[in-house]
Amino acid sequence: MVNEGRRVVQRSLGDVGPGVAATEDGTASPPIRARILFWITLCLMFLLSRPVRSEFDGMYVYKDYESRETRGAPSGWMGDFRDLRIYPNWTNNPYKGESCIKFAYTAEGSRHANMIGVMWQHPANNDGSVDGGIDLTGARRVVFSARGEKGGEFIHAFTFGGILGAYPDTDKAVLSDVYLTREWREYEIDLTDLDLSYISSFFGWATGRFHNPDGMLFYVDEIIIE
């Protein structure tokens, strides 16, 4: 079959299918090209419609008292909790901003646990019995600043993650055996290579009366997961 301006050759059914023409150089006729373009477009639409997680851009655990940027609450008290007082709006000499957190530990051993600890939980008072975990995938570290009233105050561990229960955290990390100084100092908890897909405890600390027999005062500020 001959067409003006373009020569078309009818091939066998096994070559291009029934009722489909091909040009003399073997390329597919317009109906075939249309089908190919349709399937390519459909595949692209499917790929582009899939949700893509953006990079983790940081999260404050404590910035300033009642800051709207803050997530989590220091609600998980452990051990001799009657020996502890927390002042979340301490405005005397914060590391940055308008306030910091002051902790006053008396080391009286009120419940004979000989230790004290606090965890920042999401939501407040979540010991793993509430589905409150957050996907923090992409975070690299927890950064915070701390100082002691006199210097030499001992913190057994600064912590991240580790909640158990029905809805456990997927991982945990610890910065161990820290002696605080009188001046503010920045610390970090390394989160690289951890499974951060479900975390309810964003920060915590623990210490005991054997290293602090007379109790202690210390301060924490600017807790950031980044």
Backbone as a chain_set.jsonl record, in Angstrom:
{"seq": "MVNEGRRVVQRSLGDVGPGVAATEDGTASPPIRARILFWITLCLMFLLSRPVRSEFDGMYVYKDYESRETRGAPSGWMGDFRDLRIYPNWTNNPYKGESCIKFAYTAEGSRHANMIGVMWQHPANNDGSVDGGIDLTGARRVVFSARGEKGGEFIHAFTFGGILGAYPDTDKAVLSDVYLTREWREYEIDLTDLDLSYISSFFGWATGRFHNPDGMLFYVDEIIIE", "coords": {"N": [[0.85, -1.181, 0.0], [0.604, 2.183, -0.86], [1.233, 5.464, 0.21], [0.839, 8.975, -0.201], [3.741, 10.939, 0.125], [4.676, 9.368, 2.19], [5.829, 6.112, 2.587], [4.304, 3.096, 3.282], [4.522, -0.165, 4.549], [2.887, -3.199, 4.683], [3.31, -5.452, 7.21], [3.832, -8.851, 8.347], [1.46, -10.615, 10.49], [2.746, -11.619, 12.717], [4.832, -9.891, 13.101], [4.07, -7.181, 13.829], [1.527, -7.298, 14.806], [-2.068, -7.66, 14.452], [-3.617, -5.761, 11.938], [-1.934, -3.53, 12.197], [0.236, -1.105, 11.007], [3.562, -0.709, 9.73], [6.427, 1.351, 9.15], [8.726, 1.581, 6.362], [11.31, 1.516, 7.415], [11.065, 0.038, 9.678], [10.081, 1.132, 12.037], [7.555, 1.714, 14.561], [4.13, 2.303, 13.846], [2.032, 5.275, 14.344], [-0.146, 4.461, 16.244], [1.127, 2.508, 17.892], [3.247, 3.944, 19.056], [1.765, 5.737, 20.562], [0.643, 4.079, 22.497], [2.946, 3.286, 23.883], [3.845, 5.753, 24.926], [1.67, 6.289, 26.57], [1.879, 4.295, 28.595], [4.379, 4.921, 29.7], [3.837, 7.482, 30.708], [1.897, 6.803, 32.631], [3.4, 5.27, 34.446], [5.218, 7.205, 35.367], [3.447, 8.983, 36.647], [2.604, 7.368, 38.761], [4.999, 6.993, 40.221], [5.602, 9.637, 40.944], [3.486, 10.22, 42.58], [3.942, 8.904, 44.942], [4.557, 9.186, 48.458], [7.227, 11.172, 49.687], [9.661, 11.239, 52.117], [10.728, 14.083, 53.756], [13.925, 15.556, 54.683], [15.047, 15.261, 58.065], [14.472, 18.0, 60.123], [15.076, 18.909, 62.649], [14.206, 19.187, 66.177], [12.952, 20.653, 69.076], [13.353, 19.703, 72.435], [13.554, 21.032, 74.794], [13.346, 24.466, 74.878], [12.564, 27.176, 75.721], [10.698, 28.04, 78.677], [7.43, 26.863, 78.381], [7.525, 27.13, 75.632], [6.257, 26.984, 72.336], [7.551, 25.439, 70.537], [8.572, 23.283, 71.818], [8.747, 19.773, 72.451], [7.473, 16.879, 74.11], [7.58, 15.932, 77.64], [8.942, 16.335, 80.947], [8.095, 13.973, 82.545], [8.478, 11.384, 83.384], [9.403, 10.117, 86.163], [11.803, 8.487, 88.2], [12.907, 6.142, 90.735], [14.033, 7.605, 93.777], [11.922, 9.717, 93.826], [10.761, 11.599, 95.459], [12.826, 13.043, 96.408], [13.462, 14.989, 94.656], [13.243, 18.154, 93.041], [11.905, 20.105, 90.448], [12.484, 22.932, 88.469], [11.179, 24.391, 85.938], [11.231, 26.891, 84.801], [13.52, 28.511, 85.242], [15.131, 31.453, 85.475], [17.557, 32.608, 86.018], [20.638, 33.091, 84.756], [20.459, 31.463, 82.237], [21.512, 29.19, 79.609], [20.893, 29.944, 77.028], [18.451, 32.081, 75.525], [15.448, 32.752, 77.429], [15.055, 31.183, 79.702], [15.982, 28.277, 81.721], [16.227, 24.84, 82.891], [16.128, 23.969, 86.243], [17.386, 21.554, 88.471], [16.942, 20.15, 91.611], [18.331, 18.016, 93.797], [18.07, 16.116, 96.666], [19.119, 13.772, 97.734], [18.203, 12.134, 99.859], [17.208, 9.594, 99.936], [14.484, 8.744, 99.927], [12.771, 6.729, 99.103], [14.31, 4.559, 99.286], [15.686, 3.797, 97.022], [18.06, 4.797, 96.203], [18.749, 6.179, 93.931], [17.964, 8.466, 91.255], [15.968, 9.605, 88.561], [14.895, 11.092, 85.428], [12.695, 11.145, 82.682], [11.955, 12.487, 79.509], [8.864, 12.39, 78.088], [6.552, 11.388, 75.496], [3.195, 11.155, 74.725], [2.899, 13.207, 77.762], [3.629, 11.365, 80.726], [3.739, 8.908, 79.51], [4.498, 5.676, 79.65], [5.032, 3.759, 77.839], [2.646, 2.596, 77.465], [0.949, 3.962, 75.87], [0.208, 4.847, 72.528], [2.337, 6.797, 71.386], [4.608, 7.345, 69.973], [7.096, 8.895, 67.833], [8.298, 9.278, 64.518], [11.592, 9.702, 64.059], [13.449, 9.423, 62.126], [16.405, 10.106, 60.397], [17.481, 11.931, 62.142], [20.512, 12.883, 63.787], [21.777, 13.355, 66.215], [21.391, 14.127, 69.744], [21.537, 17.231, 71.144], [22.545, 19.179, 73.896], [22.824, 21.517, 76.644], [24.51, 21.796, 79.764], [25.158, 22.396, 83.258], [26.728, 22.415, 86.525], [25.963, 23.463, 89.899], [28.132, 23.805, 91.65], [30.167, 22.488, 90.376], [31.592, 19.388, 89.425], [29.446, 17.76, 89.952], [27.846, 14.635, 89.503], [26.541, 12.82, 86.817], [25.074, 9.869, 86.106], [24.036, 8.887, 83.677], [23.026, 10.367, 80.631], [20.226, 10.096, 78.59], [18.511, 8.676, 75.711], [15.559, 7.567, 74.171], [14.521, 4.123, 74.76], [12.17, 3.423, 76.125], [9.922, 0.892, 77.206], [7.295, -1.516, 77.306], [3.91, -1.772, 75.94], [4.069, -0.261, 73.652], [6.921, 0.045, 72.599], [10.023, 1.929, 72.389], [12.023, 2.029, 69.42], [14.748, 2.017, 69.623], [17.714, 2.969, 71.524], [19.98, 5.251, 73.215], [22.942, 6.25, 75.003], [24.735, 8.567, 76.977], [27.33, 8.281, 79.032], [28.488, 8.635, 82.487], [29.129, 11.47, 83.344], [30.749, 14.31, 84.516], [29.793, 17.327, 85.716], [30.519, 20.786, 85.016], [31.087, 24.092, 86.435], [30.581, 26.07, 84.62], [28.544, 26.596, 81.72], [28.286, 23.901, 79.457], [28.355, 22.237, 76.342], [26.854, 19.196, 75.319], [26.498, 16.0, 73.651], [24.452, 13.329, 72.424], [25.005, 10.566, 70.547], [23.259, 9.531, 67.673], [23.566, 8.118, 65.362], [23.15, 5.448, 63.03], [21.059, 4.263, 64.393], [17.782, 2.818, 64.904], [15.274, 4.875, 64.433], [12.577, 4.984, 64.042], [10.376, 4.903, 65.714], [9.905, 6.617, 68.467], [9.385, 7.493, 71.82], [10.523, 8.549, 74.086], [12.381, 11.308, 74.46], [14.559, 12.389, 75.766], [16.606, 12.111, 78.716], [17.827, 11.615, 82.104], [19.903, 10.164, 84.678], [20.989, 9.537, 87.997], [22.758, 8.938, 91.137], [22.808, 8.596, 94.781], [25.225, 7.762, 95.843], [27.372, 8.82, 94.424], [26.741, 11.407, 94.77], [26.437, 12.241, 97.598], [25.612, 14.339, 99.223], [23.599, 15.457, 97.863], [22.623, 17.612, 95.062], [22.674, 20.503, 92.887], [21.757, 21.2, 89.614], [21.705, 22.235, 86.128], [19.936, 22.376, 83.018], [19.688, 23.088, 79.556], [18.439, 24.132, 76.319], [17.757, 21.695, 74.752], [17.992, 19.717, 72.004], [16.978, 17.765, 69.274], [18.639, 16.83, 66.481]], "CA": [[0.0, 0.0, 0.0], [1.42, 3.37, -1.023], [0.601, 6.691, 0.685], [1.58, 10.128, -0.672], [4.676, 11.53, 1.078], [5.203, 8.376, 3.12], [5.599, 4.757, 2.103], [3.972, 2.187, 4.361], [4.582, -1.56, 4.131], [2.134, -4.082, 5.571], [4.103, -6.582, 7.655], [3.066, -10.029, 8.75], [0.821, -10.485, 11.786], [3.707, -11.96, 13.751], [5.791, -8.81, 13.301], [3.547, -6.01, 14.507], [0.184, -7.508, 15.313], [-3.118, -7.546, 13.439], [-4.151, -4.468, 11.563], [-1.021, -2.462, 12.543], [1.193, -0.856, 9.938], [4.908, -0.286, 10.1], [7.105, 2.039, 8.07], [9.711, 0.755, 5.673], [12.524, 1.36, 8.226], [10.788, -0.85, 10.796], [9.566, 1.813, 13.222], [6.134, 1.472, 14.786], [3.21, 3.321, 13.373], [1.552, 6.136, 15.43], [-0.87, 3.808, 17.343], [2.059, 1.836, 18.795], [3.957, 4.98, 19.813], [0.818, 6.299, 21.52], [0.533, 3.151, 23.617], [4.195, 3.359, 24.657], [3.816, 7.006, 25.672], [0.66, 6.169, 27.614], [2.391, 3.509, 29.722], [5.448, 5.701, 30.342], [3.181, 8.53, 31.503], [1.243, 6.176, 33.779], [4.444, 4.895, 35.405], [5.727, 8.437, 35.973], [2.427, 9.486, 37.56], [2.625, 6.518, 39.95], [6.204, 7.288, 40.99], [5.528, 10.977, 41.494], [2.426, 10.298, 43.59], [4.364, 8.247, 46.175], [5.049, 10.166, 49.437], [8.667, 11.213, 49.885], [9.952, 11.821, 53.42], [11.715, 15.146, 53.726], [14.998, 15.399, 55.64], [14.722, 15.671, 59.422], [14.918, 19.388, 60.25], [15.325, 19.259, 64.038], [13.065, 19.265, 67.089], [13.298, 21.059, 70.433], [12.782, 19.049, 73.606], [13.397, 22.2, 75.676], [13.906, 25.708, 74.359], [12.23, 28.086, 76.806], [9.504, 27.601, 79.396], [6.167, 26.935, 77.648], [7.724, 27.406, 74.215], [5.427, 26.157, 71.455], [8.434, 24.572, 69.753], [9.028, 22.189, 72.673], [8.006, 18.509, 72.392], [7.767, 15.995, 75.226], [7.44, 16.481, 78.99], [9.756, 15.611, 81.946], [7.06, 13.368, 83.389], [8.846, 10.031, 83.798], [10.295, 10.184, 87.33], [12.189, 7.149, 88.642], [13.697, 6.045, 91.949], [13.645, 8.427, 94.924], [11.389, 10.926, 93.185], [10.438, 12.613, 96.473], [14.061, 13.799, 96.681], [13.751, 15.85, 93.509], [12.413, 19.29, 92.661], [12.214, 20.623, 89.115], [12.076, 24.312, 88.224], [11.303, 24.476, 84.471], [11.268, 28.282, 84.344], [14.596, 29.153, 85.985], [15.562, 32.55, 84.604], [18.876, 33.093, 86.432], [21.776, 32.577, 84.001], [20.245, 30.362, 81.274], [22.533, 29.07, 78.567], [20.413, 30.708, 75.882], [17.041, 32.398, 75.638], [14.916, 33.388, 78.632], [14.98, 30.297, 80.866], [16.548, 26.933, 81.665], [15.614, 23.964, 83.888], [16.935, 23.716, 87.436], [17.079, 20.324, 89.202], [17.441, 20.132, 92.982], [18.286, 16.635, 94.285], [18.489, 16.128, 98.071], [19.809, 12.508, 98.04], [17.769, 11.621, 101.152], [16.835, 8.182, 99.827], [13.123, 8.684, 100.471], [12.131, 5.456, 98.744], [15.374, 3.552, 99.412], [16.158, 3.379, 95.699], [19.431, 5.303, 96.09], [18.956, 6.778, 92.612], [16.895, 9.325, 90.761], [16.045, 9.797, 87.108], [13.761, 11.745, 84.773], [12.605, 10.939, 81.238], [11.009, 13.326, 78.751], [7.988, 11.433, 77.422], [5.536, 11.888, 74.561], [2.801, 12.336, 75.492], [3.286, 13.191, 79.169], [3.316, 10.17, 81.529], [3.677, 7.718, 78.665], [5.498, 4.669, 80.019], [4.968, 2.718, 76.827], [1.28, 2.085, 77.398], [0.207, 4.818, 74.943], [0.79, 4.926, 71.195], [2.736, 8.192, 71.242], [5.924, 7.438, 69.359], [7.3, 9.754, 66.669], [9.358, 8.856, 63.606], [12.69, 10.671, 64.05], [14.425, 8.971, 61.142], [17.18, 11.201, 59.829], [18.167, 12.651, 63.214], [21.895, 12.437, 63.959], [22.261, 13.493, 67.585], [20.713, 14.992, 70.698], [22.469, 18.232, 71.654], [22.011, 19.905, 75.048], [23.813, 22.189, 77.479], [24.3, 21.532, 81.185], [26.185, 22.855, 84.202], [26.452, 22.174, 87.927], [26.029, 24.641, 90.76], [29.478, 23.927, 92.21], [31.134, 21.761, 89.572], [31.869, 18.058, 89.954], [28.212, 16.961, 90.076], [27.976, 13.435, 88.666], [25.352, 12.251, 86.159], [25.402, 8.51, 85.669], [23.727, 8.726, 82.252], [22.033, 11.108, 79.857], [19.651, 9.033, 77.779], [17.557, 8.889, 74.614], [14.846, 6.33, 73.864], [14.578, 3.088, 75.785], [10.878, 3.073, 76.72], [9.441, -0.457, 76.891], [5.84, -1.552, 77.367], [3.153, -2.22, 74.769], [4.525, 0.533, 72.513], [8.312, 0.339, 72.963], [10.897, 2.645, 71.468], [12.744, 1.129, 68.526], [16.185, 2.011, 69.917], [18.11, 3.822, 72.644], [21.367, 5.688, 73.231], [23.328, 6.714, 76.327], [26.001, 9.258, 77.243], [27.554, 7.818, 80.395], [29.514, 9.103, 83.421], [29.43, 12.871, 83.062], [30.977, 15.228, 85.63], [29.435, 18.66, 85.259], [31.359, 21.919, 85.388], [30.311, 25.255, 86.871], [30.206, 26.822, 83.431], [27.751, 25.859, 80.737], [29.03, 23.101, 78.482], [27.476, 21.535, 75.404], [27.05, 17.74, 75.219], [25.675, 15.375, 72.611], [24.206, 11.888, 72.41], [25.094, 10.147, 69.147], [22.114, 8.73, 67.22], [23.84, 7.519, 64.063], [22.953, 4.004, 62.862], [19.979, 3.762, 65.239], [16.435, 2.741, 64.34], [14.536, 5.971, 65.062], [11.258, 5.017, 63.421], [9.313, 5.052, 66.712], [10.54, 7.051, 69.712], [8.506, 8.22, 72.74], [11.34, 9.223, 75.097], [13.291, 12.15, 73.693], [15.73, 12.769, 76.556], [16.495, 11.718, 80.109], [19.07, 11.535, 82.878], [19.822, 9.372, 85.902], [22.161, 9.607, 88.868], [22.515, 8.282, 92.414], [23.298, 9.276, 95.978], [26.578, 7.353, 96.203], [28.279, 9.795, 93.821], [26.291, 12.745, 95.196], [25.853, 11.956, 98.919], [25.026, 15.553, 99.796], [22.667, 16.02, 96.896], [23.237, 18.515, 94.092], [21.885, 21.368, 92.02], [22.319, 21.326, 88.265], [20.862, 22.968, 85.181], [19.946, 21.888, 81.638], [19.06, 24.051, 78.649], [18.591, 23.964, 74.871], [17.779, 20.278, 74.359], [17.569, 19.694, 70.593], [17.255, 16.588, 68.449], [18.949, 17.375, 65.153]], "C": [[0.883, 1.227, 0.0], [0.626, 4.587, -0.601], [1.458, 7.864, 0.255], [2.45, 10.695, 0.444], [5.242, 10.536, 2.049], [4.849, 6.997, 2.628], [5.397, 3.841, 3.291], [3.937, 0.776, 3.822], [3.799, -2.391, 5.141], [3.002, -5.269, 5.92], [3.197, -7.755, 8.009], [2.493, -9.819, 10.137], [1.785, -10.767, 12.91], [4.677, -10.852, 14.052], [5.217, -7.697, 14.156], [2.127, -6.172, 15.013], [-0.853, -7.232, 14.237], [-3.529, -6.11, 13.195], [-3.249, -3.301, 11.868], [0.01, -2.332, 11.451], [2.535, -0.461, 10.521], [5.544, 0.384, 8.915], [8.189, 1.152, 7.51], [10.965, 0.538, 6.513], [12.273, 0.569, 9.501], [10.251, -0.181, 12.034], [8.068, 1.616, 13.33], [5.314, 2.622, 14.256], [2.681, 4.127, 14.553], [0.756, 5.437, 16.511], [0.042, 3.135, 18.352], [2.791, 2.856, 19.648], [3.041, 5.588, 20.876], [0.668, 5.397, 22.742], [1.762, 3.21, 24.51], [4.213, 4.622, 25.511], [2.808, 6.961, 26.807], [1.198, 5.426, 28.829], [3.537, 4.218, 30.428], [4.859, 6.784, 31.234], [2.53, 7.966, 32.746], [2.255, 5.81, 34.853], [4.997, 6.129, 36.122], [4.732, 9.012, 36.971], [2.409, 8.68, 38.854], [3.819, 6.839, 40.837], [6.124, 8.65, 41.651], [4.476, 11.112, 42.583], [2.816, 9.649, 44.903], [4.906, 9.285, 47.148], [6.548, 10.053, 49.629], [8.942, 11.917, 51.207], [11.03, 12.885, 53.284], [12.783, 14.894, 54.785], [14.554, 15.913, 57.011], [15.302, 17.052, 59.681], [15.036, 19.847, 61.699], [14.061, 19.385, 64.866], [13.562, 19.643, 68.48], [12.584, 20.17, 71.458], [12.616, 20.082, 74.726], [14.091, 23.384, 75.019], [13.773, 26.803, 75.41], [10.958, 27.578, 77.463], [8.245, 27.901, 78.583], [6.349, 27.361, 76.19], [6.872, 26.462, 73.378], [6.255, 25.218, 70.593], [8.86, 23.332, 70.523], [8.122, 20.97, 72.524], [8.421, 17.624, 73.557], [7.646, 16.715, 76.56], [8.297, 15.671, 79.954], [8.879, 14.935, 82.988], [7.426, 11.98, 83.895], [9.879, 10.059, 84.921], [10.546, 8.767, 87.85], [12.943, 7.228, 89.959], [13.135, 6.896, 93.081], [13.078, 9.769, 94.454], [10.976, 11.998, 94.197], [11.657, 13.474, 96.828], [14.344, 14.846, 95.611], [12.741, 16.982, 93.382], [12.88, 19.793, 91.299], [11.649, 22.028, 88.986], [12.239, 24.583, 86.719], [11.406, 25.891, 83.925], [12.316, 29.065, 85.141], [15.251, 30.201, 85.087], [16.933, 33.124, 84.973], [19.973, 32.379, 85.644], [21.444, 31.364, 83.122], [21.376, 30.332, 80.254], [22.173, 29.932, 77.361], [18.927, 30.998, 76.1], [16.686, 32.996, 76.989], [14.952, 32.502, 79.867], [15.741, 29.004, 80.618], [15.813, 26.093, 82.708], [16.604, 23.763, 85.034], [16.445, 22.438, 88.109], [17.732, 20.396, 90.578], [17.224, 18.73, 93.557], [18.866, 16.592, 95.698], [19.238, 14.866, 98.501], [19.445, 11.966, 99.419], [17.419, 10.13, 101.108], [15.432, 7.912, 100.326], [12.401, 7.384, 100.155], [13.143, 4.315, 98.71], [15.846, 3.012, 98.064], [17.609, 3.786, 95.471], [19.766, 5.838, 94.704], [17.764, 7.646, 92.26], [17.06, 9.487, 89.259], [14.775, 10.442, 86.577], [13.837, 11.457, 83.278], [11.597, 11.922, 80.649], [10.179, 12.395, 77.874], [7.0, 12.129, 76.493], [4.478, 10.811, 74.339], [3.237, 12.213, 76.947], [2.78, 11.926, 79.858], [3.205, 8.899, 80.702], [4.831, 6.775, 79.017], [5.552, 3.516, 79.021], [3.592, 2.116, 76.686], [0.4, 2.864, 76.427], [0.942, 4.86, 73.608], [1.162, 6.383, 70.897], [4.079, 8.381, 70.571], [5.938, 8.311, 68.118], [8.443, 9.18, 65.825], [10.404, 9.962, 63.525], [13.791, 10.261, 63.081], [15.103, 10.166, 60.466], [17.895, 12.032, 60.866], [19.554, 12.042, 63.433], [22.375, 12.483, 65.408], [21.262, 14.273, 68.426], [21.769, 15.935, 71.258], [21.8, 18.958, 72.813], [23.16, 20.556, 75.795], [23.472, 21.954, 78.941], [25.437, 22.14, 82.0], [25.761, 22.491, 85.615], [26.55, 23.46, 88.727], [27.447, 24.882, 91.283], [30.562, 23.374, 91.277], [31.449, 20.426, 90.226], [30.629, 17.211, 90.179], [28.233, 15.818, 89.058], [26.613, 12.997, 88.132], [25.753, 10.878, 85.623], [25.15, 8.32, 84.175], [22.75, 9.793, 81.794], [21.527, 10.152, 78.789], [18.743, 9.556, 76.674], [16.898, 7.555, 74.331], [14.821, 5.38, 75.054], [13.27, 2.75, 76.467], [10.459, 1.674, 76.262], [7.912, -0.448, 76.874], [5.205, -2.033, 76.07], [3.578, -1.496, 73.494], [5.976, 0.962, 72.759], [9.021, 1.201, 71.922], [11.701, 1.644, 70.642], [14.245, 1.101, 68.789], [16.456, 2.91, 71.123], [19.576, 4.183, 72.511], [21.664, 6.312, 74.587], [24.653, 7.467, 76.246], [26.297, 9.045, 78.72], [28.616, 8.631, 81.142], [30.003, 10.512, 83.099], [29.61, 13.639, 84.382], [30.746, 16.644, 85.114], [30.445, 19.703, 85.749], [30.478, 23.087, 85.819], [29.837, 26.092, 85.691], [29.381, 25.942, 82.494], [28.675, 25.117, 79.763], [28.045, 22.344, 77.608], [27.867, 20.062, 75.318], [26.205, 17.21, 74.066], [25.579, 13.875, 72.813], [24.142, 11.464, 70.943], [23.935, 9.222, 68.782], [22.366, 8.024, 65.888], [23.663, 6.0, 64.124], [21.897, 3.425, 63.802], [18.67, 3.69, 64.453], [15.562, 3.757, 65.076], [13.095, 6.067, 64.561], [10.117, 5.174, 64.423], [9.95, 5.353, 68.061], [9.541, 7.867, 70.542], [9.28, 8.964, 73.822], [12.45, 9.989, 74.39], [14.582, 12.491, 74.432], [15.515, 12.273, 77.978], [17.85, 11.77, 80.795], [18.826, 10.69, 84.116], [21.121, 9.532, 86.687], [21.799, 8.947, 90.196], [23.159, 9.01, 93.577], [24.713, 8.878, 96.36], [27.625, 8.306, 95.625], [27.938, 11.222, 94.235], [25.667, 12.63, 96.589], [25.195, 13.159, 99.582], [23.981, 16.186, 98.884], [23.39, 16.94, 95.918], [22.192, 19.383, 93.431], [22.554, 21.376, 90.658], [21.257, 21.845, 87.31], [21.036, 22.377, 83.773], [19.2, 22.902, 80.772], [19.27, 23.615, 77.208], [18.779, 22.501, 74.466], [17.185, 20.168, 72.958], [17.922, 18.341, 69.989], [17.477, 17.103, 67.03], [19.639, 16.349, 64.273]], "O": [[1.826, 1.306, 0.788], [-0.528, 4.742, -1.0], [2.684, 7.782, 0.328], [1.98, 10.909, 1.562], [6.241, 10.845, 2.699], [3.696, 6.733, 2.286], [6.221, 3.811, 4.205], [3.381, 0.537, 2.75], [4.041, -2.284, 6.343], [3.398, -6.024, 5.032], [1.971, -7.656, 7.973], [2.961, -8.961, 10.885], [1.641, -10.184, 13.985], [5.291, -10.837, 15.118], [5.846, -7.307, 15.14], [1.581, -5.24, 15.603], [-0.535, -6.627, 13.213], [-3.759, -5.344, 14.131], [-3.709, -2.161, 11.815], [0.594, -3.323, 11.015], [2.632, 0.045, 11.638], [5.24, 0.032, 7.775], [8.536, 0.119, 8.083], [11.63, -0.487, 6.369], [13.175, 0.439, 10.328], [9.981, -0.87, 13.018], [7.388, 1.381, 12.332], [5.761, 3.769, 14.227], [2.865, 3.697, 15.692], [0.956, 5.788, 17.674], [-0.232, 3.181, 19.551], [2.94, 2.653, 20.853], [3.497, 5.917, 21.971], [0.578, 5.874, 23.873], [1.652, 3.188, 25.736], [4.558, 4.567, 26.691], [3.045, 7.519, 27.878], [1.005, 5.864, 29.963], [3.653, 4.121, 31.649], [5.307, 6.989, 32.362], [2.598, 8.579, 33.812], [2.002, 6.014, 36.04], [5.218, 6.105, 37.333], [5.133, 9.483, 38.035], [2.218, 9.246, 39.93], [3.683, 6.945, 42.056], [6.534, 8.804, 42.802], [4.556, 12.013, 43.418], [2.106, 9.811, 45.896], [5.641, 10.182, 46.734], [7.081, 8.947, 49.724], [8.515, 13.053, 51.408], [12.114, 12.621, 52.762], [12.566, 14.095, 55.697], [13.787, 16.871, 57.109], [16.498, 17.264, 59.483], [15.09, 21.049, 61.959], [12.982, 19.655, 64.338], [14.489, 19.023, 69.001], [11.383, 19.922, 71.361], [11.665, 20.019, 75.505], [15.264, 23.313, 74.655], [14.776, 27.296, 75.926], [10.225, 26.78, 76.878], [8.02, 29.032, 78.154], [5.422, 27.897, 75.583], [6.777, 25.272, 73.68], [5.712, 24.296, 69.983], [9.45, 22.42, 69.944], [6.898, 21.095, 72.476], [9.588, 17.616, 73.949], [7.614, 17.944, 76.615], [8.386, 14.451, 79.815], [8.917, 15.284, 84.168], [6.735, 11.45, 84.765], [11.083, 10.029, 84.666], [9.627, 7.952, 87.932], [13.55, 8.253, 90.271], [11.928, 6.914, 93.32], [13.685, 10.819, 94.662], [10.854, 13.17, 93.842], [11.521, 14.512, 97.475], [15.373, 15.519, 95.665], [11.542, 16.792, 93.588], [14.077, 19.893, 91.029], [10.5, 22.289, 89.34], [13.322, 24.964, 86.277], [11.641, 26.083, 82.732], [12.033, 30.149, 85.651], [15.85, 29.869, 84.065], [17.416, 34.036, 84.304], [20.206, 31.188, 85.848], [22.094, 30.327, 83.254], [22.096, 31.312, 80.065], [23.037, 30.565, 76.754], [18.235, 30.242, 76.781], [17.507, 33.661, 77.621], [14.885, 33.016, 80.984], [16.096, 28.673, 79.487], [14.878, 26.58, 83.343], [17.768, 23.429, 84.814], [15.243, 22.252, 88.3], [18.927, 20.669, 90.695], [16.089, 18.307, 93.777], [20.015, 16.981, 95.912], [19.924, 14.879, 99.523], [20.301, 11.39, 100.09], [17.346, 9.483, 102.153], [15.209, 6.956, 101.068], [11.498, 6.988, 100.892], [12.867, 3.242, 98.173], [16.35, 1.891, 97.983], [18.305, 3.193, 94.647], [20.938, 5.938, 94.343], [16.705, 7.57, 92.883], [18.182, 9.502, 88.752], [13.714, 10.352, 87.195], [14.911, 11.517, 82.68], [10.53, 12.156, 81.217], [10.72, 11.694, 77.018], [6.661, 13.298, 76.679], [4.771, 9.72, 73.848], [3.873, 11.229, 77.325], [1.662, 11.473, 79.613], [2.628, 7.912, 81.16], [5.991, 7.053, 78.713], [6.056, 2.436, 79.327], [3.389, 1.216, 75.871], [-0.747, 2.489, 76.181], [2.172, 4.903, 73.577], [0.409, 7.108, 70.245], [4.633, 9.48, 70.6], [4.924, 8.454, 67.434], [9.425, 8.665, 66.359], [10.137, 11.035, 62.984], [14.933, 10.705, 63.205], [14.442, 11.107, 60.026], [18.823, 12.769, 60.531], [19.743, 10.835, 63.281], [23.277, 11.736, 65.787], [20.404, 14.983, 67.902], [22.785, 15.486, 71.789], [20.625, 19.315, 72.728], [24.322, 20.196, 75.606], [22.301, 21.915, 79.318], [26.535, 22.365, 81.49], [24.577, 22.282, 85.878], [27.155, 24.433, 88.277], [27.905, 26.022, 91.349], [31.73, 23.749, 91.38], [31.562, 20.343, 91.449], [30.748, 16.048, 90.562], [28.593, 16.015, 87.898], [25.659, 12.826, 88.891], [26.655, 10.756, 84.794], [25.939, 7.676, 83.484], [21.77, 10.09, 82.478], [22.323, 9.466, 78.147], [18.28, 10.696, 76.696], [17.571, 6.528, 74.256], [15.064, 5.775, 76.195], [13.247, 1.863, 77.321], [10.615, 1.316, 75.095], [7.307, 0.542, 76.464], [5.867, -2.622, 75.216], [3.465, -2.038, 72.395], [6.228, 2.12, 73.091], [8.668, 1.203, 70.742], [12.018, 0.55, 71.109], [14.949, 0.253, 68.24], [15.543, 3.53, 71.67], [20.328, 3.523, 71.794], [20.768, 6.838, 75.247], [25.572, 7.057, 75.537], [25.586, 9.574, 79.574], [29.509, 9.227, 80.539], [31.129, 10.714, 82.646], [28.736, 13.617, 85.249], [31.42, 17.099, 84.19], [31.125, 19.513, 86.757], [29.268, 23.074, 85.595], [28.798, 26.749, 85.769], [29.507, 24.717, 82.483], [29.695, 25.641, 79.318], [27.018, 21.866, 78.09], [29.048, 19.721, 75.253], [25.31, 17.895, 73.571], [26.507, 13.237, 73.309], [23.306, 11.961, 70.188], [23.659, 8.251, 69.487], [21.457, 7.395, 65.346], [23.98, 5.36, 65.126], [21.848, 2.209, 63.989], [18.479, 4.405, 63.469], [15.159, 3.521, 66.215], [12.472, 7.125, 64.654], [9.006, 5.539, 64.037], [10.474, 4.456, 68.722], [8.928, 8.809, 70.039], [8.757, 9.906, 74.417], [13.347, 9.393, 73.793], [15.584, 12.841, 73.808], [14.381, 12.042, 78.398], [18.884, 11.945, 80.15], [17.687, 10.52, 84.551], [22.204, 9.647, 86.112], [20.684, 8.456, 90.371], [23.958, 9.927, 93.385], [25.353, 9.589, 97.134], [28.645, 8.57, 96.26], [28.748, 12.134, 94.071], [24.475, 12.897, 96.744], [24.307, 12.996, 100.42], [23.539, 17.312, 99.113], [24.617, 17.039, 95.939], [21.003, 19.064, 93.409], [23.77, 21.538, 90.555], [20.071, 21.889, 87.637], [22.122, 21.942, 83.393], [18.211, 23.496, 81.201], [20.167, 22.827, 76.911], [19.811, 22.118, 73.916], [16.015, 20.487, 72.749], [19.03, 17.837, 70.173], [16.597, 17.739, 66.45], [19.969, 16.644, 63.124]]}, "num_chains": 1, "name": "protein.A"}
